[in-house]
């Protein structure tokens, strides 16, 4: 599954084992390794987290 933010595409490969949130930065660890996502605002952060855990 993929998610596009500001022209950058992110992929998740379940299972998601760790999720860290610091203001508008989300770091998660999945089957392929750790990824860091910088978001512009809190609404983007909420949408991204909803996609990530669904």
C-alpha positions, 0 to 999 in steps of 0.5 A: 500500500502507498500514500502520497504526501507533497509528491513523495510516495511512502509505502508500508509493509505490514506488520507495523511494529513501532510508531513514533510521533513528534509534532509533525514528524512520524517515524515507523518501523515495518517489515522493510525497516524504519521510515521517517515522514515529515508532514506540514501540519497536524491534519496531514499527520492525523490522515497519515496515521489513520492510513498507517494503522488501518 
